[in-house]
Amino acid sequence: MIVDQRQMQAVLALPGDRRFLHFVKVVADRQEAWGLYQDGWALAATDDGVPVFPLWPAREYAEACAVGAWVDYSPRGIKLDDITTQLLPRLNEDGVLPGIFMTTKDKALTPTIGELLESIEAELKKY
């Protein structure tokens, strides 16, 4: 599914908590999220230096954030099953937070691994 410019602008204008809810719904529906990749996954950090693994609900949002230090990175899809069974457990082991739906203007929300899994599982129960 392609995100058109009007929808993209509307979603990007949402506050962080609403973007988080949008992320969870879209990822549960499409069974994938997106990261940025170039010889390794793009990482960010919280203000106090905790590493963050950025995730977006669609290719277009990830692509829009491929600027600055990430200008040479490309969007890469990650299947939801891989996120829940491989990525999130690995991030937990490595002390990396998931970074949900960063924009070029706003930092990502950084829920705990448990909070993200719980939100995704609750959304999947609606299907």
Phi, psi and omega in degrees: 000136180261135178268121179280162186302319182296315178295319181299314179297320180295316181291319180296336180279349180292150174293162185308316182294326178285325175295323177299312179298319178298315178305309183300314181297313183292317181295319177296320181289314185270350178062030175199156172233177184230142173233180176249136187223138170198100185056028182142160182283145175293138176233151175236194178208152173286172179301331179261020169088005177287130180294146183228134176259104183290137177227143178231159182278347182207155181307317185298323179290319177296316181300322180295336181266002178278068180228171178058233181297342182256015186301330181266005179274152179237148176296140177221128179287149177228121181297143182302320179300320178293326178296312186283329185261338183238304187296305184296318175299322179293317177300318179299315178298322184272358180072030180254134178271148170287139178249105189267116168059055172294155173235177177288347180249337185233143175290162178287153168284141184237076177290166172289164176302316180299316179297318180294313179300317180298318180295318179294315180298320178296320178292319180296331178294340179283347183270000000 
